[in-house]
């Protein structure tokens, strides 16, 4: 799915990706994206699929391993073994 992100953002350098870009991308995935499933279903992506996509993007942007990802008061937090980062 990172190819979808690359296409959605017109193949930017990782250092140029902004939070506004990511908000737009996740809105696109939730509202407009039509999955290409082998069974032909075009149901919207599930919440767990979107969470997995978020985790992959966090690893791409931070290089940190994802052990737990929580959502608190509208902000995402990435937690690894010893570090808590506010994104």
Secondary structure, DSSP 8 states (H G I E B T S, - for coil): -HHHHHHHTTS--GGG--HHHHHHHHHHHHHT-----TT-------HHHHHHHHHHHHHHHH----SEEEEETTEEEEE-SS-EEE-
